């Protein structure tokens, strides 16, 4: 551990704590886990001019009476009960000026720990706008600790806060610790508010009027589904032109490789594996960026907490609570943070059920697969009334994932009955606020970096390995002529090499498993490669398409046919096969990182093996059903 003074930052959810942390540390943050537990920690360095301070952002909580793992870790940190770590040197408490009465209970509990403490009061601008008031000097005198006004998202008060943090050793301590008896605590809170001339804010007019609609059991649900429809229409409508530019860029790069790289192997590695494979995944960056932009906007405005409130009724039918919806909602980005978010659930039964259901939520890794397959299945111009059919099918895939997750949670909640008690669900609904451009850009850039990191590591290594499997063993000119292939015909040589490669052998080996779903060996290889990361499915098909037609890989996939067997000459990507692929990817657990995080969260290999087994079996059965039904509707396979 560093020898720099360590100050922990704590506060209730929505108190502006993260904005303070990001501004103080300049986003120079490190993530990790506390020893022996799996609750994330965020640590950064704050430069104060005189010395550097280690700032640790603790999980947001309303109380130091813990009912969940993340609340327990806050208590353990403040009390110095984390293995290998001492108590922090000081604590900075973030409190929301608009909810000061409630926040003072938490402040009293923290001050009772006897650590040097200071209070950062946030949202004072909103307090004034809503005709509230607070005398900060008197407030500090009443508490007996330093108090500073901070508007974290605009950086107001940060310089004063840095100066305050630099002198943490000289912070005054309360003469008397706040009382712990409930009746005495209520009297203490009242006296602090009175001395500080606190006037609570008036009701947020916009919030009141909007919530009258959005929280209505009928109209709120209608608006929720309308938002979701527009969400996916936007992803397809706005991202498609940008995706076209990216496709053009990689087609030109692939052409330059073919033109200037003389070594056939090097040209194949660069053109087919990297540009055709990894580039085939990077084409979907516009959709990924737009997805996270929209999610960041909905979160920043305050709509997500309203969605959690509406979905609490649905979650209750699955035997879960609204907090579980927050965990499942986090899985839209990635199942890993969704599974980690189950730490906020007080019931171990609910935690397990939610972890088993989270992989079914449609994560961003599925988005490139869905966009590719829906693009092969549906003409971009196809519409249902005013809505594009592609966007509606994408919405249907997300709804399929959400409904399946609810059913899975219900099943595992019944299996785990008796593992823990269900406790009341509470969630603060902040007033509607316009998110800052900085916070939205941070959310987008973090997601983009994560996606690009995966493309340059897992997917790059996987596609390079697949390229070798698709091109080995080598075939001599004599061998090619013996099989009727002209060595001078590059397209014919590539097709023959791929059809007689190690990859083809592996794909044909598992053919009996996937043949009822309409998959050929090329699809089989892509599905198997997707076990490491779902995006490699797109990368693998991108390699095959780039090898067949580097100028128009999408068209190469549409016209791909079976080279032999009972379906020889027929198109591979028929409607039944595409439907089966869509459904298979909706259910299959194709992410080893998710398996690993379930292992870490549960402390055993039992539940990740259960998750992998039941989701793989469910994926095959549902894909077979989708293939069969679509074939009947289409009049044949």
N, C-alpha and C positions, 0 to 999 in steps of 0.2 A: 504493500500500500504506500501511497505517496505521503511524504512528511508535511505537505501543505495542510493548513487548517481545513477541516471538513465541516461544511454547513449543509444541513438537510433542509429541503424545501417541501413543505407539506400544506395541505388545505383540502377543502371539499371539492368534489367534481364541479366543473364549470366556474371555478373561482378565478380563472385567469392564470393559474399556476404554471401551465406549460408555456404560455407566452412570456412570462417572466424568466423562466428557465432558458428558453431559446434566445431571448434578448441578452441575458447576462452572459451566456456561454458563447454567443455567436454561432450556435449550432455545432460547436466543437464537442459533440456528445459521444459518449461510448455507451454501448449497451452490454449487459451481461446478466447473470443471475446470482442471487444470494446463495452462499454456500449451503448445500443440503436441500434447497428448495428451488422451485422453478418460477418464482415471481421475478419479472424483469426489473432491472435497475437501470436508470439513466443517469450517467455521470458526465459532467463537463467541467471546464476550467473557466473561472471568471477572473479577468484581469482588473485589479482595482487601482493600479498605479503604484502602490507601495508593495503589494505582494499578490501572489496568485492564490486563489481559493478554490477548493474542490467543492462543487455544488452537486448535490445528489437529489434528484427529483423522486420523491416517494409516491406510491399510488394514492390517488385521491380517495378520501373517505370522509364520512360525516361524523365518525365517532371513533374513540379509542377503546371501544368495547367490541372486539372483533367477532364477526360471524363468518368470515371468508378468508382464504389464504392471503390475499393481497392486503386486507385490513390487519391480519395478524402480523405480517412482516413489518408494518409501520410501527406497531407496538414494540416488536422485538428490537427494531433499530433504535428507537428512542430509549429503550431500557437497557441497551447494550447486551442483548441476548443472542445476537447473531454470531455464529462460530467464527473465531479468528478476527473479530472486529471489536473495537472499543465503542463507547457511546460517542455520538457526534460532538464536535466542539461547540456547536451552536445550532439553533433552529430558526428558520424564517417561515412565518405562517402567513399564507395568502388568504385574505378574507374578502368576500364580495360585499361592497357597501350596500347593495340593494337588498341583501338578505342577512344583515348584520346580526339581528336578534338570534337567528338560528346558528350563525357561525360562531357566536360567542361561547356556546357550549363546547364546541371543539377547541376553541382557544383556551378555555379554562382547563380542559383536560391536558393539553400540551404544556401549559405553564406549570401545571402540577407536577411535571416530571423534573423540575428543578434545573433545567438547562438554560444557558443564556439564550434569550429569545428576542426577536423583533417581529413586528407585524407590517406586512405590505397590504394596504387597503386598495383594492381594485374597483373598477367601474364607478368611481366617484363622478365621472362625467355623466354617466347615465343616471346616477342618483340626483344630480342637479337638474337634469333635463326633465325628470319626472317629479319635480318640486319637492325633493327630499333634501335633507341637510345633515351635516356632521362636522363638528369642531374637532379637527384631527389632533391639535395640541392637547385639548382637554381629554380626548380619547386615550392618548398615550399616557397622560397623568393618571387617569382612572385605572388603566391596566398596570402601570408601573414599568412599562417596557417601551423601547423606541417604536415609533410608528411613522411610516412614510407612505405618501400617496403615489401610486404607480398606475399608469395606463399602459399595460405591457404591449398591446398590439401596435401602439403608436410610439413607444419608447419614452413616454413622458415619465419623469421621476426616476429613470434608470440611473442617471449620473448621481443623484442624491442617494439612491440605494447602494451604489457601488461604494460611495464614501462611508455609508453606514456599515456595510459589511467589512470594510477594511479595519474598522475599529471595534470589531466584535468583542474583543477582550474587555472593553470598557463599558459594555452595555449594562445599564442598571437592571436589577432584579426586583420583582415585586416584593414589597415589605411583608405581605402575607400572601400565601398561595391561595388561589380561588378555592372556595369550598367544594366538596364533593357530594354533600348531602343534597338531594334534588330540590327540596324546599329552599334551602339556603342558597343554592346555585341560582334558582329563579330570582331571588331577591338581589343577588350580586349582579346578575345580568341587567336587571331593571335599574340598579343604581349606576352602573357603567353607562348605560344608554342615556339616562337622565343627565348625568354629569357632562356627557359629551354632546348634549343638545341634539340628540339624534331625532330626525324626523323621517319616518319610513317613506319610501317613494310611493307615489300614486300608482294605480294600476296602469300597465303599459297598454295604451289605447289600441294600438295596432295589433298587439298580441291577443288582447281580449276579443277583438272582432274577428280576427283570422281563426282563432281557436274555436270560436262558436261554430265554424264550419268544419275545420280539419279534425276536431275531436268528436264530432257528431257520429254516432254509431253507423248511420247510413251514408250521409254526405261525405264524412271523413273517409269511409271505405271507397266510395266512388272516386274521390280526389286521389286517393292512394293509387288506385289502378290506372287512373288517367296519367298520373305522374310517371308510372312505370312504362306505359305505352309510349309517351313522349320521350322518355329516357332512351329506349332502344331505337325508336325512329331516328333520334338525333345521332346515335352512334353510327348507324348505317348511312344516313343522309349526309352528314358533314364529313365523316371520315373517308368515305369512298373516293372522292377526288384526291385527297392527300395520299391515300393508299396507291392510287394510280401513278402519282409522281414517284413514289418509292419504288414501285415495280419497274417503272421506266429506268430509274437510276441503276438498279441491280441488273437489268437486262443489258444496259450499255456496258457496265463493268464486266459482265460475263463475256460480252462480245469482244471487249478489249483483251481479256485473258486469252481467248481463243485465237485472237489475231497476233498477239505479241509473244506469248509464251510457247516456245518450240517444244519443250519436253512434254510428251503426252501425259505422263503421270503427274507432273507438277500442274499442268493445265487442268487436269481432271480434279486434282485436290482443291485448287483455288476456285475453279469455275463451278464444279458440281457440288463438292462437299461444303465449302465455305459460302460462296455466293449463292449457289442453288439451295443449300440446306439452311445454314444460319440466316442468309439473306431472305429466304422464304419465310422465316419467322419474323424477322425485323420489319417485313412489309406491314405487319399488323401493329406496329408501334402507334400509328395514329388512333386506332381503336382503343388501345390500352390507355393512351394519354387522355383521350376524351372520356373514357369510362371513369378514370380517377378524378378528372376535373368535375364531372357531374356529381360524383359521390362527395367530393370535398365541398362543393357548393351546398348540397343538401345538408351536410353535417354542419357547415359553418352558419347557415341561415337558422338552424335549430329545428329543421323538419324531422330529423332522424329520431329524436326523442318522442315526437308525436306519433311517428310510425310504430315505435316500440309500445306506446300506450295502446294504440289500436290493435296491435298484434297480441297484446297480453291476453285478450279473450281467446284468440286462436291457440296461443301457446297453452292456455289452461286446458283446452280440449285434449292436448297431447300430454297433459299432466305436468307441464312445465310452467315457468313464470316468465315475466317480461324480460328479466335479465338474460335469460337463455336466448331470447330474440336478438339482443345486442351481440351476443357471442356469434350467433348464426349470421347476423348481418355483417360482422367483421370478416366472415368467410367469403363474402363476395370478392374481396381483394385476394385472399389466400386462406386456405384452411388452417394454416399454422397460427396466425394471430387469432383466428376464431377459436381454435382449441385452447390457446393460451388465455384468451379472455374468459374462459370458464372458471378461472380462479376467483372471479367476483361472485360466483354462485356459492351460497352457504351450504347447500345440500350436496353431499357426495354423490347421491343418487342422480340428482339433476346434472351434476358435472359429467358423470359417465355417459348418461343418455345424450347429452349435448355433444360430447366428443365423438360418439359413434355416429351422430347425425351430421356433424359439420362437414365431412368430406363430400356430402351430397349437394351442398350449396354450390352454385355455379361460380367457381373462382375465375380469376382473370386468366389463368393458364388454359382454361377451356375456350376462352374467347377466340384465339386464332383458329382453333379446330372448328368451332361452330361457324365462324365467318367463312372459312374455306369450304366447308361442306354445304352450307346454305347457299353459297355462291354457285356451287356446282348443281344444286338442286333447283334453285328458283331464279328465274330471269329478274334482273334488277328492276325492270320496268313493271313487273307484276304488282298489282295493287288490289286491296280489298277496301272499296270505298275510298276515303281520303288517305288511307295508310298503306305504306309499302309492305308487301307480303314478307319480304326478308326480315324486316323489323318485327313483324308479328310472330314469325316462327322463332326468332331469337327470344322474344318475350315468353313464348310457350316453353322454350327450353329452360329458361330461368324459373318459370312457375313449376315446371316438372321437378326441378331440383329442390325448390322450396317445399312443395307438397311432399315429396319423397323424404325430405329431412324431417318434416313434422311426423310422418308415419313411423320413421325409424326411431325418432326420439320417443314416441308413444310406446313402441314395442320394447325398447331397452329400459324405459322408465318402469314398465310393468315387470320386466325381468329383474330389475334391481330394486323392486319394492322392499322397503324395510331397511335400505342402506342409509337413509337419512331423512330428517324431517323437512317438510316444505315450510319455508318462512315467508312472511309478507314481502311483497315486491314494492320497492319505492324507487322513484326516479324523478329527479328535478327536471322541470321543463323550463329552460331559460327563455327569456323574451327573444323574439325574432331580432336578429342582428345581421347586418351585412358583413360577410367575412372579408377580411383584408386580402388584397391581392397577394401579399407576401405569404400568408398562411395557405392560400390555395396553391400557389406555385411550389411551396415546400412539399405539400402533399403529392402534387403531380411529379415533381422531380425525384422524390424518394421512391415512388412507385416505378418510374421510368428507369432509375438506376438499378433497382432490384431486377427488373425485367432484362435490362441490357447485361447485367452481371451474369444472369443465368444463361443468356445467349452466348456470352464469351467464355463460359466455363463448361457447365454440364452439357449444354446443347452442342457447343463446338467440339468437345471431345467425343460425344456420342456420334455426331455426324461424320467426323473423321474416321472413327472406327467402322461405321456402317459403309462408308465409301470404300474402305478396304475390303469389307465382306462382299460388296457388290462388284468388285473388280478382280477378285482372286477366286480361283487360280488363274495364272496367265495362260494365254493360248497363243501358240506359234502360228505363223502364216500358213504353214503346212496343215496344221490342225484345223484352222479355219476353212481352208479350201476343201479339206476332206469332208467337211460338214456342209459344203455348198455355200460358204460365206466368202464374199470378195474382200480380201484384206484391205483393199483401197477404199471401200465403202465404210466411212466412219460410223454412220448411223446403224448399219447392219452389224458391224463389229461390236458396237456398244450394246445393242439389243441382245446379241448372242452371248456376250460376256456376262451380262446381268442375268440372263435366263439360265446360265450354267454356273453361277457363282455360288460361293459358300452361303451367301444370304438367301439365294433361291432355295438351296437345300434345306436351310433352317425353316424358311417359310413353308415349304412343302411338308416338312416333318410335322408341323403343327396344323396342317391343312384339315385333318379330320375334325379338329376342335372347332375351327372357324368356318368350315365349308357351309354348314347350315345357315350361317349368317350372310352368305354371299361374298365372302372375302377371298381374294386370290392371294398368292404368295407375297406379292408386293405390299398389299394391305396388311397381311399378317406380320411382316417385318416391321412395318410402321407402328402397328399396335404393340408389338413386343418392345420396340425401342421406347415407346411412350411410358413404359413402367418407370423409367428414371425421371422423366419429366414429360408432361402431356404435350408440350410444344414440339418435342422431337418427332411426333407424328407428322406434323406439317413439314418439318425439316427433311424427314426421310422421303416423303412424297415429292418435296421440292427437288431433292437430288435426282430422283427417278425422272421427273418431268424435265429438269434442266438437261439431263443426259439425252433425252429424246428430242427436245426442242428448246434450246436455251433462249431463243428469242420470244417464245410464247409458251411458258411453262403451264399456265392455267389452261390453255387450249389443249396441251399435251395430256393433261389429266382428263379432260372431258372426252377426248377421243381414244383414251387408253382401252385396249381390247385384250381379251384372253388369248395368249399365243398358242395354246394347245388345250387338250382335254375336251370334255363334253360341251363346254361353252366357247370353244375356239371361235374367234372372230366377233364375239359379242362384246359390247361395251362393259367395262368393269364397274364404272360408277353409274349404275342404274338407280332409279328412285328407291327400290327396296333396300339396296345395299347402303345407300347414303342414309336412309332412315335408321337402319340397323347400327351404323357407325355413330350417328348422333346420339342414339339412345345408349349405346355401349359406353360412350365417353361421359354421358350424364351420370352413370352409376359407378363405373369402375374406379377403384382407388389406385390411380396411376401417379403416385408421387411418393418416393421413398422418404423424402424429408417429412411428409405428414405421418408416415408410419413411425419414424423416429421420434417425432414430438409426442405422439400418443404414448409411446413407450416411456418417454421421460416424464410425462404428466401422470401416468398411472403407476409407474414404478415396476411394471411387469411386462413381459412379452405376451401375456395372455390376450389382452384386449387389442393390441395392434394386429395380432394374428387373426383374432375374431373379426375385426373390421375388414382386413384384407380379404379374408375368405368369403364373408357374407356379401361384400360389395362386388367381388369378382363374379360370384355365382349369380347374383341378382342382375349384374350387367349382361351376362350371357343370356339369361332367360328373357329379360325384357327386350334385348336386341333381337332375339329370335322371334318374339311376338311382333315386334315392329316390322321386321322383314316379311313375316307371313301376312300380316294385315295389309301392308302397303302393296305387296305382290297381288293380293286378291283385288284390292281397289284398282290397281293399274292393269289388271287383266293378265297378269303373268309375271314371272321373275325377270 
